[in-house]
Amino acid sequence: MIRKNIFLGLLIVMLLGLGLSLTLLSSSVAMADPRLDPVVQAAINEQGSADVLILLGNLPDLSPAYELPDKEARGRWVYDTLRQHARQSQRRVVALLQATGISYQSFWSVNAVHARVDAATLQRILALPEVRRVQDNPSLRAVDPQPVSTQSTVSSDAIPWGVQRVQAPWAWEQGYAGAGVVVAGQDTGYDWDHPALKQAFRGYDPISDTATFTYTWHDAIHNDIPPADFGNVCGYDSPVPCDDQQHGTHTMGTIVGNDLDPTDPNWPAAASHAVGVAPAAKWMGCRNMDNGWGQPATYIECFEWFVAPYPQGGDPLQDGHPELAPDVINNSWSCPPEEGCTTEVLDAIEPAINAADAAGIVVVVSAGNEGPGCGSIAAPPAIYPRTLNVGASDSLDRIASFSSRGPVSYDGASRTGPDISAPGRSVQSSVPGTGYRYFDGTSMASPHTVGVVALLLSAAPQLRGQTDLVKAIIRQTADPVIDYQCGAETGGRPNNRFGWGIVNARRAIESLSQEGTLAGAISSSRQQSLGDSRVVVYTPDDQKVASVSSDDLGFYNVRLPWGRYKVLVTHPGYESVSQSSVIIVGGQTTSLDVVLQTQPQFIPMIWR
């Protein structure tokens, strides 16, 4: 009897041990899967569930969008292409979540699904081969506040020094104040009826003094984002624009702020607070942070809403209107690695930025406040190649000590950064209520650049949607600053402190009335100069506009109106070379050196 009881006891222990082993094995299966972010497994082990982004498959090639004729066509193509792809590839993940009663959020721009999952659901998700990665959706401090400036040497004129430095008043005098352009920002929110912002809000009707917020405002904050879990003065899913800090209202003021009635004959320069670079532009906004803390999902949601705005409570996969998208987006936020914002964490948002650019929207971002060390531009979104990233300068045209520097390392490559610089020290702009304050930061430099983009587009509406061309004009017409610190390209421009220089609205607009130059050298793969090579230039729709021959040393140059071109280079006995998307900026020289390969010789076969 004793032996029988001992045997039964041992059997029970073995079974319990086997059950425990199976449980441990089940929890470690996910850990062993290379597609799983270890942070997700740790969260499930500690909390029983994890807030995740489920990334699926590959994304469609967006390059065809850049060949479409206008911004509206580009936006519609990008929206339709990406959402159709997302619906198909997310089908089984969505069905699984629906079957288990788990709420979820589909993102079409990055082909991802956002949900909170437990261990069992995670195992079923990882069993699907179309799942590329399951990663954490962490809380990230996205606003890096700088001390408020106390400089008394900066003028407190009605037109702040930064607005004057980028030569916005000159543009106003020429009749270019941003009319016809829609600017946007994702930030801590916006006090829409601030005296400096109200008239420029896209949803405002000055005749009835009322506003509509459909397609003009979106709140991506649906609940507390830890550690900002102490409530929010704006609430969540706010139906009207609201700023839970001051940051967003300040940045938008620098873009469009002006407190004078636009019907006043002395508008905009005579305003008591002419704080905005492009006061005739209209603005729309999205809140992507909860008390300064955001998540990859909140950033993606704002980008998607900008590309194809949908009504409050609408379905982004069905109700988007890309024809209502803005022309340029300000992103005065970043997240340094010490706040947990590693490239791996935020890689999921890069496709959303790429989608916006492909849709014809210029994405402007602050370079970050991690200076003065070289290589300190290390945080998303400034590291992404499709952005226009901006460093901060002061009233004496010096780089601000806090402004992040290049070179920028990303995806195995290194490039010069920032792209350009703009006023970012002692910048006066609007804050919630009716007041104005001075702030420091690259967060203040980025909106100056957005304003200059708006002035440029108001001067040349045909540039709308031509993101590569707009960025090239903004870069190349900046006031040159030669600098060799942190390394630099030949001649010290662009460089890794100022980029191409300090953004200048006058130079950008004046370039539109000037021709540019395409120049370079033609040589063989054996480094021989190829004189009498033919260089033919075409418009994007294949209309021939110029044809020149290289000289005896292989050099050529041709004068062209600003724009985007295709170039074909030929030489007898050599394979021809074609280059698409060659950009010419007025008053500037675009270099294009071409190396030709000899044609394979045909050797006839002799039958014996």
RAQUI-V800474 format. One record per backbone hydrogen bond with DSSP energy under -0.5 kcal/mol. CO is the residue of the C=O (numbers start at 1). NH is the residue of the N-H. E is the energy in kcal/mol with one decimal. If there is no record, write none. Layout:
BEGIN
co->CO nh->NH e->E
co->CO nh->NH e->E
END
This chain:
BEGIN
co->1 nh->5 e->-2.3
co->2 nh->6 e->-2.4
co->3 nh->7 e->-2.8
co->4 nh->8 e->-2.5
co->5 nh->9 e->-2.5
co->6 nh->10 e->-2.6
co->7 nh->11 e->-2.4
co->8 nh->12 e->-2.4
co->9 nh->13 e->-2.4
co->10 nh->14 e->-2.7
co->11 nh->15 e->-2.6
co->12 nh->16 e->-2.9
co->13 nh->17 e->-2.8
co->14 nh->18 e->-2.7
co->15 nh->19 e->-2.6
co->16 nh->20 e->-2.5
co->17 nh->21 e->-2.6
co->18 nh->22 e->-2.5
co->19 nh->23 e->-2.2
co->20 nh->24 e->-2.6
co->21 nh->25 e->-2.7
co->22 nh->26 e->-2.7
co->23 nh->27 e->-2.2
co->24 nh->28 e->-1.6
co->25 nh->29 e->-1.2
co->26 nh->30 e->-0.8
co->27 nh->31 e->-0.7
co->28 nh->32 e->-1.9
co->29 nh->33 e->-0.7
co->30 nh->33 e->-1.1
co->33 nh->36 e->-1.9
co->35 nh->134 e->-2.6
co->37 nh->40 e->-1.5
co->37 nh->41 e->-1.2
co->38 nh->42 e->-2.3
co->39 nh->43 e->-2.1
co->40 nh->44 e->-2.2
co->41 nh->45 e->-2.4
co->42 nh->46 e->-1.9
co->43 nh->47 e->-3.4
co->43 nh->48 e->-0.6
co->43 nh->49 e->-0.6
co->44 nh->48 e->-1.8
co->48 nh->119 e->-0.5
co->50 nh->52 e->-0.7
co->50 nh->117 e->-2.3
co->51 nh->137 e->-1.8
co->52 nh->115 e->-1.9
co->53 nh->55 e->-0.8
co->53 nh->135 e->-2.4
co->54 nh->113 e->-1.8
co->55 nh->132 e->-2.7
co->55 nh->133 e->-1.7
co->62 nh->65 e->-1.6
co->62 nh->66 e->-0.5
co->63 nh->66 e->-1.3
co->64 nh->67 e->-1.4
co->65 nh->68 e->-1.4
co->70 nh->74 e->-2.1
co->71 nh->75 e->-2.8
co->72 nh->76 e->-2.3
co->73 nh->77 e->-2.3
co->74 nh->78 e->-2.6
co->75 nh->79 e->-2.4
co->76 nh->80 e->-2.6
co->77 nh->81 e->-2.7
co->78 nh->82 e->-2.4
co->79 nh->83 e->-2.3
co->80 nh->84 e->-1.9
co->81 nh->85 e->-1.7
co->82 nh->86 e->-2.4
co->83 nh->87 e->-2.5
co->84 nh->88 e->-1.7
co->85 nh->89 e->-2.5
co->86 nh->90 e->-2.4
co->88 nh->91 e->-0.8
co->90 nh->94 e->-2.8
co->91 nh->95 e->-2.1
co->92 nh->96 e->-2.1
co->93 nh->97 e->-2.3
co->94 nh->98 e->-2.6
co->95 nh->99 e->-2.2
co->96 nh->100 e->-1.4
co->97 nh->102 e->-2.4
co->98 nh->101 e->-1.0
co->103 nh->116 e->-0.6
co->105 nh->114 e->-3.2
co->106 nh->108 e->-0.6
co->107 nh->111 e->-0.5
co->107 nh->112 e->-1.9
co->111 nh->56 e->-2.5
co->112 nh->107 e->-3.2
co->113 nh->54 e->-3.2
co->114 nh->105 e->-2.0
co->115 nh->52 e->-3.0
co->115 nh->117 e->-0.6
co->117 nh->50 e->-2.2
co->118 nh->122 e->-2.4
co->119 nh->123 e->-2.1
co->120 nh->124 e->-1.7
co->121 nh->125 e->-2.3
co->122 nh->126 e->-2.6
co->123 nh->127 e->-0.9
co->125 nh->128 e->-1.7
co->127 nh->129 e->-0.6
co->128 nh->131 e->-1.6
co->130 nh->57 e->-2.4
co->130 nh->132 e->-0.5
co->133 nh->55 e->-3.1
co->133 nh->135 e->-0.5
co->134 nh->37 e->-2.8
co->135 nh->53 e->-2.7
co->140 nh->142 e->-0.9
co->140 nh->294 e->-3.0
co->142 nh->144 e->-0.6
co->142 nh->334 e->-2.3
co->143 nh->145 e->-0.9
co->155 nh->161 e->-0.5
co->158 nh->160 e->-0.8
co->158 nh->274 e->-1.7
co->160 nh->164 e->-1.9
co->161 nh->165 e->-2.8
co->162 nh->166 e->-1.8
co->163 nh->168 e->-1.9
co->164 nh->167 e->-1.6
co->166 nh->505 e->-2.9
co->167 nh->171 e->-1.3
co->168 nh->172 e->-2.3
co->169 nh->173 e->-2.1
co->170 nh->174 e->-1.2
co->171 nh->176 e->-2.7
co->172 nh->175 e->-1.7
co->175 nh->177 e->-0.7
co->177 nh->280 e->-2.6
co->177 nh->281 e->-0.7
co->178 nh->181 e->-1.8
co->181 nh->183 e->-0.5
co->181 nh->282 e->-2.5
co->182 nh->327 e->-3.2
co->182 nh->328 e->-1.0
co->183 nh->284 e->-1.4
co->184 nh->330 e->-3.0
co->185 nh->286 e->-2.1
co->187 nh->288 e->-2.3
co->187 nh->289 e->-0.8
co->188 nh->244 e->-1.7
co->190 nh->192 e->-1.3
co->191 nh->194 e->-1.8
co->194 nh->197 e->-1.9
co->194 nh->198 e->-2.6
co->196 nh->258 e->-1.8
co->197 nh->200 e->-0.8
co->197 nh->201 e->-0.8
co->198 nh->201 e->-1.1
co->200 nh->283 e->-2.1
co->201 nh->204 e->-1.9
co->203 nh->212 e->-2.1
co->204 nh->206 e->-0.6
co->205 nh->209 e->-1.6
co->205 nh->210 e->-1.3
co->210 nh->205 e->-3.2
co->213 nh->216 e->-1.3
co->213 nh->217 e->-1.5
co->216 nh->285 e->-2.1
co->218 nh->220 e->-0.6
co->218 nh->287 e->-2.0
co->220 nh->222 e->-0.8
co->221 nh->237 e->-2.6
co->224 nh->226 e->-0.6
co->225 nh->228 e->-2.2
co->227 nh->229 e->-1.8
co->228 nh->225 e->-0.7
co->232 nh->235 e->-1.6
co->242 nh->190 e->-0.6
co->242 nh->244 e->-0.5
co->246 nh->250 e->-2.0
co->247 nh->251 e->-2.2
co->248 nh->252 e->-2.4
co->249 nh->253 e->-1.7
co->250 nh->254 e->-1.4
co->251 nh->255 e->-1.0
co->252 nh->256 e->-2.6
co->252 nh->257 e->-0.6
co->253 nh->257 e->-2.0
co->254 nh->277 e->-2.3
co->255 nh->278 e->-3.3
co->257 nh->276 e->-2.9
co->261 nh->264 e->-2.5
co->264 nh->267 e->-2.0
co->266 nh->270 e->-2.0
co->268 nh->271 e->-1.6
co->271 nh->274 e->-0.5
co->273 nh->259 e->-0.8
co->273 nh->275 e->-1.4
co->278 nh->281 e->-1.7
co->282 nh->183 e->-3.1
co->283 nh->202 e->-2.4
co->284 nh->185 e->-1.2
co->285 nh->218 e->-1.6
co->286 nh->187 e->-1.8
co->286 nh->288 e->-0.6
co->287 nh->220 e->-2.1
co->289 nh->291 e->-0.6
co->290 nh->293 e->-1.6
co->292 nh->142 e->-1.9
co->292 nh->143 e->-1.0
co->293 nh->290 e->-3.3
co->294 nh->140 e->-3.1
co->295 nh->298 e->-0.6
co->295 nh->299 e->-2.0
co->296 nh->300 e->-2.5
co->297 nh->301 e->-2.2
co->298 nh->302 e->-1.8
co->299 nh->303 e->-2.3
co->300 nh->304 e->-2.7
co->301 nh->305 e->-2.2
co->302 nh->306 e->-2.2
co->303 nh->307 e->-2.2
co->304 nh->308 e->-2.1
co->306 nh->309 e->-0.5
co->309 nh->321 e->-1.7
co->311 nh->314 e->-2.8
co->314 nh->316 e->-0.6
co->315 nh->318 e->-1.6
co->315 nh->319 e->-3.7
co->321 nh->309 e->-0.7
co->321 nh->324 e->-2.2
co->322 nh->325 e->-1.6
co->327 nh->362 e->-2.3
co->328 nh->184 e->-1.7
co->329 nh->364 e->-2.5
co->330 nh->186 e->-1.7
co->331 nh->333 e->-1.1
co->331 nh->366 e->-1.9
co->336 nh->339 e->-2.1
co->336 nh->341 e->-1.4
co->337 nh->340 e->-2.3
co->340 nh->342 e->-1.6
co->342 nh->346 e->-2.0
co->343 nh->347 e->-1.2
co->346 nh->349 e->-1.9
co->346 nh->350 e->-0.6
co->347 nh->350 e->-1.0
co->347 nh->351 e->-0.5
co->349 nh->352 e->-0.8
co->349 nh->353 e->-1.5
co->350 nh->354 e->-2.6
co->351 nh->355 e->-2.2
co->352 nh->356 e->-1.8
co->353 nh->357 e->-2.3
co->354 nh->358 e->-2.6
co->355 nh->359 e->-1.8
co->356 nh->361 e->-2.4
co->357 nh->360 e->-1.7
co->360 nh->362 e->-0.5
co->360 nh->465 e->-0.6
co->362 nh->329 e->-2.7
co->362 nh->364 e->-0.7
co->363 nh->388 e->-2.3
co->364 nh->331 e->-1.6
co->365 nh->390 e->-2.1
co->368 nh->404 e->-2.4
co->370 nh->373 e->-0.5
co->373 nh->376 e->-1.0
co->373 nh->405 e->-0.8
co->376 nh->378 e->-1.7
co->379 nh->382 e->-0.7
co->379 nh->383 e->-0.8
co->380 nh->335 e->-1.3
co->381 nh->384 e->-1.7
co->384 nh->387 e->-1.6
co->387 nh->389 e->-0.6
co->388 nh->365 e->-2.3
co->389 nh->419 e->-1.8
co->389 nh->420 e->-1.4
co->390 nh->367 e->-2.8
co->391 nh->422 e->-1.8
co->392 nh->400 e->-2.8
co->393 nh->424 e->-2.8
co->393 nh->425 e->-0.9
co->394 nh->397 e->-1.9
co->398 nh->394 e->-2.2
co->400 nh->403 e->-1.1
co->402 nh->371 e->-3.0
co->405 nh->377 e->-2.6
co->406 nh->375 e->-2.5
co->407 nh->409 e->-0.6
co->408 nh->410 e->-0.5
co->408 nh->415 e->-2.3
co->410 nh->413 e->-1.7
co->413 nh->410 e->-2.8
co->415 nh->407 e->-0.5
co->415 nh->408 e->-3.1
co->417 nh->406 e->-0.9
co->419 nh->500 e->-2.7
co->420 nh->391 e->-2.6
co->421 nh->503 e->-2.6
co->422 nh->393 e->-2.3
co->424 nh->441 e->-2.6
co->426 nh->428 e->-0.6
co->427 nh->439 e->-2.4
co->429 nh->437 e->-2.5
co->432 nh->434 e->-0.6
co->435 nh->431 e->-2.0
co->437 nh->429 e->-2.1
co->437 nh->439 e->-0.5
co->439 nh->427 e->-2.6
co->440 nh->146 e->-0.5
co->441 nh->444 e->-1.6
co->441 nh->445 e->-0.8
co->442 nh->446 e->-2.2
co->443 nh->447 e->-0.7
co->444 nh->448 e->-0.8
co->445 nh->449 e->-1.5
co->446 nh->450 e->-2.1
co->447 nh->451 e->-2.4
co->448 nh->452 e->-1.8
co->449 nh->453 e->-2.4
co->450 nh->454 e->-2.2
co->451 nh->455 e->-2.1
co->452 nh->456 e->-2.5
co->453 nh->457 e->-2.5
co->454 nh->458 e->-2.0
co->455 nh->459 e->-1.5
co->456 nh->460 e->-1.7
co->460 nh->463 e->-2.4
co->461 nh->464 e->-1.8
co->463 nh->466 e->-2.5
co->465 nh->467 e->-1.6
co->466 nh->470 e->-2.7
co->467 nh->471 e->-2.5
co->468 nh->472 e->-1.9
co->469 nh->473 e->-2.3
co->470 nh->474 e->-2.5
co->471 nh->475 e->-2.5
co->472 nh->476 e->-2.7
co->473 nh->477 e->-1.8
co->475 nh->478 e->-1.4
co->479 nh->502 e->-1.8
co->484 nh->487 e->-1.2
co->485 nh->496 e->-0.5
co->487 nh->496 e->-1.1
co->489 nh->492 e->-2.4
co->490 nh->493 e->-0.6
co->492 nh->483 e->-1.6
co->494 nh->489 e->-1.8
co->495 nh->499 e->-1.1
co->496 nh->406 e->-2.4
co->498 nh->501 e->-1.5
co->499 nh->495 e->-1.6
co->501 nh->421 e->-2.7
co->502 nh->479 e->-3.1
co->504 nh->508 e->-1.9
co->505 nh->509 e->-2.6
co->506 nh->510 e->-3.0
co->507 nh->511 e->-1.4
co->509 nh->512 e->-1.4
co->510 nh->513 e->-1.5
co->511 nh->514 e->-1.5
co->514 nh->562 e->-0.6
co->515 nh->587 e->-2.6
co->516 nh->560 e->-2.6
co->517 nh->519 e->-0.5
co->517 nh->590 e->-3.4
co->518 nh->558 e->-2.2
co->519 nh->592 e->-2.7
co->520 nh->556 e->-2.1
co->521 nh->594 e->-2.3
co->522 nh->530 e->-2.4
co->523 nh->596 e->-2.8
co->524 nh->527 e->-2.0
co->528 nh->524 e->-2.5
co->529 nh->531 e->-0.7
co->530 nh->533 e->-0.7
co->533 nh->535 e->-0.5
co->533 nh->550 e->-2.1
co->534 nh->536 e->-0.6
co->534 nh->570 e->-2.3
co->535 nh->548 e->-2.5
co->536 nh->568 e->-2.8
co->537 nh->545 e->-3.0
co->537 nh->546 e->-1.4
co->538 nh->566 e->-2.8
co->539 nh->542 e->-2.2
co->542 nh->544 e->-0.6
co->543 nh->539 e->-2.3
co->546 nh->537 e->-2.9
co->548 nh->535 e->-3.3
co->550 nh->532 e->-2.1
co->551 nh->554 e->-2.3
co->554 nh->522 e->-2.4
co->555 nh->551 e->-2.9
co->556 nh->520 e->-1.9
co->558 nh->518 e->-2.7
co->560 nh->516 e->-3.3
co->563 nh->584 e->-3.0
co->564 nh->540 e->-0.6
co->565 nh->582 e->-2.9
co->566 nh->538 e->-3.1
co->567 nh->579 e->-2.9
co->568 nh->536 e->-2.9
co->569 nh->577 e->-2.3
co->570 nh->534 e->-2.8
co->571 nh->574 e->-2.2
co->573 nh->599 e->-2.3
co->577 nh->569 e->-3.0
co->579 nh->567 e->-2.9
co->581 nh->583 e->-0.6
co->582 nh->565 e->-2.6
co->584 nh->563 e->-2.1
co->585 nh->588 e->-2.1
co->588 nh->517 e->-2.4
co->589 nh->591 e->-0.6
co->590 nh->519 e->-2.4
co->594 nh->523 e->-2.2
co->594 nh->596 e->-0.5
co->596 nh->525 e->-1.3
co->597 nh->575 e->-3.3
co->601 nh->603 e->-0.6
co->602 nh->604 e->-0.6
co->605 nh->607 e->-0.6
END
